[in-house]
Amino acid sequence: MNALPLEIYTADQVRALDRAASAALGEPTYTLMLRAGEAAFALLRRVWPSARRVVVVCGPGNNGGDGYVLARLAREAHLDVVALTTVDTAGLKGDARRAHDEYLGAAGVVEPWREARLVGADVIVDAMFGTGLSRPLDAQAITRIDAMNASGAPILALDIPSGLHADTGAVLGAAVEADHTISFVGLKLGLYLGEGPDHVGAVACDQLGAPAEVLSSIAPSARRIDERELARLLPRRRRTTHKGAQGKVLIVGGGLGMAGAARMAGEAALRVGAGLVTVATRPENVAAVVAARPELICRAVQSAEADLQPLLAQADVVALGPGLGQDDWAQEVFAAAIGAGKSLVIDADGLNLLARNPQRGECWVLTPHPGEAARLLNAETSAIQRDRLGSVRALSERYGGVAVLKGAGTLVQIPGELTLICDRGNPGMATPGMGDVLTGVIAGIAAQIGEAPKAAALGVLVHAMAGDLGAARGERGMIATDLFMHLQQCVNPAPHT
């Protein structure tokens, strides 16, 4: 099976690719169904090599047909196969009918759905509903999905977990909670948006032999962030380099009682390689920041005019907002930073102050979580989550610059480009301070490469990769500062061998 592609499509786009691939190959669509079943069975054997009893739950359409192909292959491999149908098979048509009949011709048996037949399964294969599902499920379908999820057996979903909207990732009443999902021809948006990340498990993709010219004939709707950009944009350093050549970051934040946020952002910038990092904060915070991380330069800011302006003049990139607050002092330094004409990364209270005084900027990166995005767009948080793709695009359009919508499957919208999706990260990162670390990571990379849009995407990826390394001992209980040692690892390309 090939490496996961970068391109991500709507369901309609994948169906168009499917038709074009069949025409270009000069083969019937059933050939692609056979390849899908073969790819899915190969994944099953690789992930669960000791599985002996396989239960395949087949629905009415081509997704069910893929399931019947897999069931036949499993039977031919002398596995104990149970094929359960959720419909009257007399109504099957086209390729699904042929796959069903060939399974029967291999001495396979199709049984009506019975929850009891799930008992003892080593693997359950979900082939009920494919990418065409767009309506809420009925009570019977929900009951079946709930039974599969409660069975205790691992689940392999074909193309997309049943009950998940292929374009939005919305759960249509209930959705299969798969351990692995294999997507055919192209990746679907719903695997990464909405509630998709909670249901898909590990994602694989098989393009079923579709020619490269076919796959490039339809522009995708989004792309995964390309890890190969790490080595390209952050190559090994020359031996003669010096800290002044690695960029200067200014962290503006740390209101009363919030020194830790500015300190974490500052250390994150250092950990990804920024040459000089200065924290501009309230006088009360200076001692705490310096004591916690003496490598940071820390400057007391009483007056924006007298104390902050000289620091802004020296900075290459300004990270504005970690622990900033929204009092008079915060508003004063916010206005000074916004007006300095510098490349900005804005987070936390910087975003809240921007929402109170909306304006456009072309040289900033906004990094809201869904609640902050809701304030920026004057919407409900639930509406942001229902349409994350539309929301991140609206943020960039309304405020200018790059928008980063944080959450499971963080989105990056660079003006005029496809939306980027990060498929790394884990629930252990849902903890205080993670956003401050991300702000520092993006600012630190931007200072080194001089390209804020690319730094935003790369920073999101590096932050998520570090989070995954930090969760190696378990997600629960991980804290933001656990990422620091892993950030250093993630931004250093492997040495040549």
C-alpha positions in Angstrom: 0.0 0.0 0.0 1.4 3.4 -1.0 2.1 6.3 1.4 -0.8 8.4 2.4 -1.4 11.0 -0.3 -1.5 14.7 0.6 -4.6 15.6 -1.4 -8.1 15.5 0.3 -11.3 15.6 -1.6 -15.1 15.9 -1.3 -17.1 12.8 -1.9 -18.3 14.1 -5.3 -14.7 14.7 -6.3 -13.7 11.1 -5.4 -16.6 9.7 -7.4 -15.5 11.7 -10.4 -12.0 10.4 -10.0 -13.4 6.9 -9.7 -15.2 7.2 -13.0 -12.3 8.8 -14.7 -9.9 6.1 -13.5 -12.2 3.4 -14.8 -12.4 5.1 -18.2 -8.6 5.7 -18.3 -7.8 2.2 -17.4 -10.3 0.8 -19.9 -11.7 -1.5 -17.2 -15.1 -1.9 -15.7 -15.9 -0.3 -12.4 -16.0 -3.8 -10.9 -12.3 -4.0 -11.4 -11.9 -1.1 -9.0 -14.2 -2.8 -6.5 -12.1 -5.9 -6.7 -9.0 -3.8 -6.0 -10.7 -2.1 -3.1 -11.6 -5.4 -1.5 -8.1 -6.7 -2.1 -6.5 -3.7 -0.5 -8.8 -3.8 2.5 -8.1 -7.5 3.1 -4.4 -6.9 2.8 -4.6 -4.2 5.4 -6.7 -6.5 7.7 -4.1 -9.3 7.5 -1.2 -6.8 8.2 -2.9 -5.1 11.2 -4.5 -8.3 12.7 -2.3 -11.2 11.4 -3.6 -13.6 14.0 -7.3 -12.9 13.3 -9.3 -16.0 12.5 -13.0 -15.0 12.8 -14.0 -12.0 10.6 -17.5 -10.6 10.6 -18.3 -8.4 7.6 -21.4 -6.2 7.9 -22.6 -5.3 4.4 -25.0 -2.6 3.3 -27.0 -2.1 0.1 -24.5 -0.2 -2.2 -21.0 -0.4 -3.5 -19.6 -0.1 0.0 -21.4 -3.4 0.7 -19.9 -4.8 -2.5 -16.4 -4.0 -1.3 -17.3 -5.9 1.9 -18.4 -9.0 -0.1 -15.1 -8.9 -2.1 -13.2 -8.9 1.2 -15.4 -11.6 2.6 -14.7 -13.9 -0.4 -11.0 -13.3 -0.1 -11.0 -14.0 3.6 -12.9 -17.3 3.0 -10.4 -18.2 0.3 -7.7 -17.6 2.9 -9.5 -20.2 5.1 -10.6 -17.7 7.7 -13.9 -18.1 9.5 -16.1 -15.5 7.8 -19.5 -14.3 8.7 -21.2 -12.0 6.2 -24.1 -10.1 7.7 -26.4 -8.1 5.5 -28.5 -5.2 6.7 -30.8 -5.3 3.7 -32.7 -7.8 1.5 -30.0 -8.9 -0.9 -32.6 -9.5 -3.6 -32.5 -5.7 -4.2 -28.7 -5.6 -4.8 -27.7 -4.2 -8.2 -24.7 -3.7 -10.4 -21.3 -4.2 -9.0 -22.6 -4.9 -5.5 -24.8 -7.7 -6.9 -21.8 -9.2 -8.7 -19.6 -9.1 -5.6 -22.4 -10.7 -3.5 -22.9 -13.5 -6.1 -19.2 -14.2 -6.4 -19.0 -14.5 -2.6 -21.8 -17.0 -2.7 -20.1 -18.8 -5.6 -17.1 -19.3 -3.3 -19.4 -21.2 -0.9 -19.9 -18.1 1.3 -23.0 -17.7 3.3 -24.9 -14.4 3.8 -27.0 -14.1 6.9 -29.4 -11.4 8.0 -28.1 -9.0 10.6 -28.1 -10.4 14.1 -26.3 -8.7 16.9 -25.4 -12.1 18.4 -23.2 -12.9 15.4 -20.8 -10.2 16.4 -19.8 -12.2 19.5 -16.4 -13.8 19.2 -15.3 -11.7 16.2 -11.6 -11.1 16.0 -12.3 -8.2 13.5 -15.5 -6.5 12.4 -15.5 -5.0 8.9 -17.8 -2.1 8.4 -19.2 -2.1 4.9 -22.6 -0.7 5.6 -22.7 2.9 4.2 -20.2 4.6 1.9 -19.5 8.2 1.0 -23.0 8.8 -0.4 -24.7 9.0 3.0 -26.0 12.5 3.7 -29.2 11.9 5.7 -29.7 11.1 9.4 -29.8 7.4 10.0 -32.9 5.6 11.1 -33.2 4.0 14.5 -32.4 0.5 13.2 -29.2 1.6 11.6 -28.2 3.5 14.8 -28.9 0.3 16.9 -26.6 -1.7 14.6 -23.8 0.8 14.8 -24.1 1.0 18.5 -23.9 -2.8 18.7 -20.7 -2.9 16.6 -19.1 -0.2 18.7 -20.0 -2.0 21.9 -18.8 -5.4 20.7 -15.3 -5.0 22.0 -13.8 -6.2 18.6 -11.6 -4.0 16.5 -13.3 -2.5 13.5 -12.0 -1.9 10.0 -14.1 0.7 8.1 -14.1 0.6 4.3 -13.8 4.0 2.7 -15.3 5.9 5.7 -16.9 4.8 9.0 -20.6 4.3 8.5 -22.7 7.2 9.8 -20.0 9.8 9.2 -20.7 12.5 6.6 -17.9 12.2 4.0 -17.6 16.0 3.5 -18.1 17.5 6.9 -17.3 14.7 9.4 -20.7 15.2 11.0 -22.2 12.2 12.8 -25.6 11.4 11.3 -27.2 10.0 14.4 -24.4 7.5 15.1 -21.1 6.5 13.5 -18.9 3.5 13.7 -15.8 4.0 15.9 -13.2 2.3 13.7 -9.7 1.3 14.7 -8.6 1.6 11.1 -10.1 3.1 8.0 -9.0 2.5 4.5 -10.1 5.2 2.0 -10.3 4.3 -1.7 -9.0 6.4 -4.6 -8.7 9.6 -2.5 -8.9 10.8 1.1 -12.2 12.3 2.1 -12.6 15.6 4.0 -14.9 13.9 6.6 -12.0 11.8 7.8 -10.4 15.0 9.2 -13.2 17.5 9.8 -15.9 17.7 12.5 -16.2 14.5 14.5 -14.3 12.5 12.0 -11.0 12.2 14.0 -13.0 10.5 16.8 -14.2 7.8 14.5 -11.6 6.9 11.8 -8.7 5.5 13.9 -5.6 5.1 11.8 -6.2 6.1 8.2 -4.8 4.3 5.1 -5.5 5.0 1.5 -5.3 2.9 -1.7 -5.7 4.8 -5.0 -6.6 1.5 -6.7 -4.2 1.9 -9.6 -5.7 5.2 -10.7 -3.3 6.8 -13.2 -1.4 9.9 -12.1 -2.9 12.0 -14.8 -6.4 11.1 -13.5 -5.5 11.9 -9.9 -4.2 15.3 -11.0 -7.2 16.1 -13.2 -9.4 17.3 -10.3 -8.1 19.9 -7.9 -8.5 18.7 -4.3 -10.4 20.6 -1.7 -7.6 20.5 0.9 -4.2 19.0 1.6 -2.4 17.4 4.5 0.6 19.4 5.7 3.6 17.9 4.0 6.2 16.6 6.5 8.9 16.8 3.7 8.8 20.6 4.1 10.6 20.2 7.4 13.9 19.2 5.8 13.5 21.7 3.0 12.7 24.8 5.1 14.8 23.8 8.1 17.9 22.3 6.7 21.0 21.4 8.8 22.8 24.6 9.9 26.1 25.7 8.5 28.9 25.3 11.0 29.7 29.1 10.7 26.2 30.3 11.6 25.5 32.5 14.6 22.5 33.3 16.8 22.0 36.6 15.0 21.4 34.8 11.7 18.5 32.7 13.2 16.1 35.5 13.7 14.8 37.7 16.6 11.5 37.0 18.2 9.6 39.3 20.6 7.0 37.8 22.9 4.5 40.4 24.0 2.3 39.1 26.8 2.1 38.2 30.4 -0.4 40.2 32.2 -0.9 40.1 36.0 -0.6 36.5 37.2 0.1 35.2 33.6 3.9 35.2 33.4 3.9 31.5 32.6 2.1 31.9 29.2 4.7 34.4 27.9 7.5 32.3 29.3 6.2 29.1 27.6 5.8 30.9 24.2 9.4 32.2 24.6 10.9 28.9 25.4 9.0 27.3 22.5 10.6 29.8 20.1 14.0 29.0 21.5 13.4 25.2 21.3 12.6 25.4 17.5 15.8 27.4 16.9 15.1 31.1 17.0 18.4 32.9 17.6 17.3 35.6 20.1 14.0 35.6 22.0 12.9 38.5 24.2 9.8 38.6 26.4 8.2 41.9 26.9 5.9 41.7 29.9 4.7 43.6 33.0 7.4 44.5 35.5 5.9 42.2 38.1 6.7 39.2 35.8 10.3 39.7 35.0 11.9 37.8 37.9 9.6 34.8 37.4 10.4 34.5 33.7 14.1 34.9 34.1 14.2 32.4 37.0 12.3 29.8 35.0 14.3 30.2 31.8 17.4 32.3 32.0 18.1 31.9 28.3 15.2 34.3 27.6 15.8 38.0 27.5 13.1 39.6 29.6 12.2 43.3 29.5 9.8 45.1 31.8 7.2 47.2 29.9 5.5 49.9 31.9 4.8 52.2 28.9 4.3 51.0 25.3 5.9 54.2 24.0 8.9 54.2 26.2 9.6 50.5 26.8 8.0 48.5 24.0 8.7 50.5 20.9 12.5 50.0 21.0 11.9 46.2 21.4 9.5 46.2 18.5 12.0 48.0 16.3 14.6 45.2 16.8 12.3 42.2 16.3 11.8 40.2 13.1 8.7 38.5 14.4 6.3 39.5 17.2 4.2 36.9 19.1 1.3 38.9 20.6 -1.2 37.7 23.2 0.1 34.8 25.5 -1.3 35.7 28.9 -1.8 39.3 27.7 -5.0 40.1 29.5 -7.5 42.8 28.3 -6.9 45.6 30.7 -5.6 49.1 29.9 -2.0 47.9 29.8 -2.9 45.1 27.5 -4.8 47.4 25.1 -1.9 49.8 25.0 0.7 47.2 24.1 -1.6 45.5 21.7 -2.1 48.7 19.8 1.6 49.4 19.7 2.4 45.9 18.4 -0.3 45.9 15.8 0.9 49.3 14.5 4.6 48.4 14.4 4.4 46.9 10.9 6.1 43.7 11.9 5.3 40.0 11.1 2.9 39.0 13.8 1.6 35.8 15.4 -1.5 36.6 17.4 -3.1 34.3 20.0 -5.2 34.3 23.1 -6.1 37.7 24.4 -4.5 39.3 21.4 -7.3 37.6 19.4 -9.9 38.8 21.9 -8.8 42.3 21.6 -8.8 42.0 17.8 -12.4 40.8 18.0 -13.3 43.9 20.0 -11.6 46.1 17.3 -11.8 44.2 14.0 -9.2 45.2 11.4 -7.3 43.5 8.5 -3.7 42.8 8.4 -1.7 41.0 5.7 1.4 40.1 7.7 -0.1 38.2 10.6 -0.9 34.7 11.6 -4.1 34.3 13.7 -4.2 31.2 15.9 -7.7 30.9 17.4 -9.3 27.9 19.1 -13.0 27.5 18.2 -14.2 29.8 21.0 -11.9 32.6 19.9 -12.8 32.0 16.3 -16.5 32.4 17.3 -15.8 35.8 18.8 -13.8 36.9 15.7 -16.6 35.8 13.4 -19.5 36.8 15.7 -20.8 33.3 15.6 -21.5 30.4 18.0 -18.7 28.0 18.8 -21.0 25.1 17.7 -21.3 26.7 14.3 -17.5 27.0 14.0 -17.2 23.3 14.7 -19.9 22.3 12.3 -18.1 24.0 9.5 -14.5 24.2 10.4 -13.4 24.4 6.8 -15.7 27.4 6.0 -14.8 29.0 9.3 -11.0 29.0 8.7 -11.5 30.4 5.3 -13.8 33.1 6.6 -11.2 34.1 9.2 -8.6 34.6 6.6 -11.0 36.5 4.3 -12.3 38.8 7.0 -9.1 39.6 8.8 -6.4 39.0 6.1 -3.3 37.1 6.6 -3.1 33.4 7.7 -5.7 31.8 9.8 -4.9 28.7 12.0 -8.1 27.1 13.5 -6.9 24.9 16.3 -8.5 21.6 17.4 -8.6 18.0 16.3 -7.4 18.3 12.7 -6.0 21.9 13.0 -6.6 23.9 9.8 -4.3 26.4 8.2 -5.6 28.9 5.6 -3.0 30.7 3.6 -4.6 33.4 1.3 -5.1 32.1 -2.2 -4.1 28.6 -1.4 -5.8 25.3 -0.5 -6.6 24.8 3.1 -4.1 22.7 4.9 -5.0 20.0 7.4 -2.8 18.6 10.2 -3.5 15.0 10.8 -1.1 14.7 13.7 -1.6 15.4 17.4 -3.7 13.7 20.1 -6.2 14.4 22.9 -3.5 14.7 25.5 -2.7 18.1 24.0 -6.0 19.5 25.3 -4.4 21.1 28.2 -3.5 24.6 29.4 -0.5 26.3 27.7 -0.5 24.2 24.5 -1.7 27.3 22.5 1.1 29.4 24.0 3.6 26.8 22.9 2.2 26.7 19.4 2.4 30.5 19.2 6.1 30.4 20.1 6.8 27.5 17.7 5.3 29.4 14.8 7.1 32.7 15.7 10.4 30.9 16.2 10.2 29.1 12.8 9.0 32.3 11.1 12.0 34.2 12.4 14.3 31.6 10.9 12.8 31.1 7.5 11.3 34.6 6.9 8.0 33.3 5.5 5.2 33.5 8.0 2.6 31.5 5.9 4.9 28.5 5.6 6.0 28.9 9.2 2.3 28.7 10.3 1.9 25.3 8.5 5.2 24.0 9.6 4.7 25.2 13.1 1.4 23.5 13.4 2.9 20.2 12.2 6.0 20.4 14.4 3.8 21.2 17.4 1.6 18.2 16.7 4.5 15.9 16.1 6.0 16.9 19.4 2.7 16.3 21.1 2.6 12.8 19.7 6.1 12.1 21.0 5.2 13.5 24.3 2.2 11.2 24.6 4.3 8.1 24.2 3.9 7.5 27.9 0.2 8.2 27.8 -2.0 11.1 26.7 -3.7 11.7 30.1 -1.5 13.9 32.3 0.7 15.4 29.6 1.4 19.1 30.1 2.5 21.8 27.7 6.1 22.0 28.8 6.5 18.2 28.1 6.7 19.2 24.4 9.9 21.3 24.8 12.4 18.4 24.5 10.5 16.9 21.6 10.3 20.2 19.7 14.1 20.2 19.4 14.0 16.7 18.0 11.3 17.6 15.5 13.0 20.6 13.9 16.4 18.8 13.4 16.6 16.7 10.2 18.1 13.3 10.7 21.8 13.3 9.9 23.0 11.9 6.6 24.0 8.3 6.7 
